[in-house]
Amino acid sequence: MDTIAQNYLNVKKRVAEAAVRSGRQPEDVTLIAVSKTKPVSEIARAVEAGARILGENKVQEITAKYDELPGVEWHLIGHLQTNKVKYIIDKVKMIHSVDSLHLAEEISKRALNAGRVMDVLAEVNIGGEESKSGVPPEAAEELCLSMAHLEGIRIRGLMTVAPFVENPRESRYYFAKMNKLFVDIKSKNYDNINMDYLSMGMTNDFEVAIEEGANIVRVGTAIFGARNYT
Ligand SMILES: *Cc1c(COP(=O)(O)O)cnc(C)c1O
């Protein structure tokens, strides 16, 4: 069997097992196949095996691949510049990386112009790392509240990229901290702030993330192999 197809099915199975371990059903956790830097020919092999949700972190990659892979759902998971929102507003299902009111306002405006409402997640920098985007955990609720009145977006939850650690078990602390924040905001039942999705966990640590409450995981390398950035 094709390697990428096999990898996809294997990751899918591990996601399902982690969901069950954490007291949920396999279908309660969504797997996003992160296809950044990968050519359409390779992505198509994962799609063939059943992948229907693809994640990219660059606007240009979505626009370049969009027409060639019909019938899939695209999620923008990487840092988004305000001036590029217009290129993907009609192409993506959800934007995971909203980390400022300014960006949210632009997404809302463009979405309304396009006659839609965009699902968004607020990105949290849970490890407080200088190199990462996202708001500090203590500012997440405030960001959600500031965006809640925008009619062109629907706040659906939180997203994080946890600090890279050698041992995935060390990520557990950050994932648990994210989950606590997520549950806390959810419990307040604010108008127009839906805490439906907690997007966290990548190749190195997606099982731990699920055990700590993630219901969306974003996995690239384990499906498509290592990326070559040169
Ligand atoms: C690249 C990327 C992923 C996937 O990373 P892997 O370690 O290859 O699974 C997930 N989320 C974001 C935001 C990414 O940029």
The ligand as a Gaussian input file, in Angstrom:
#p B3LYP/6-31G(d) Opt

LIG

0 1
 C        3.362000      22.534000      10.634000
 C        2.274000      22.702000      11.632000
 C        1.643000      21.568000      12.196000
 C        2.044000      20.133000      11.897000
 O        3.307000      19.851000      12.413000
 P        3.932000      18.366000      12.394000
 O        4.885000      18.363000      13.513000
 O        4.563000      18.189000      11.072000
 O        2.798000      17.417000      12.603000
 C        0.607000      21.813000      13.081000
 N        0.215000      23.067000      13.402000
 C        0.801000      24.154000      12.893000
 C        0.325000      25.502000      13.295000
 C        1.848000      24.011000      11.991000
 O        2.430000      25.109000      11.482000

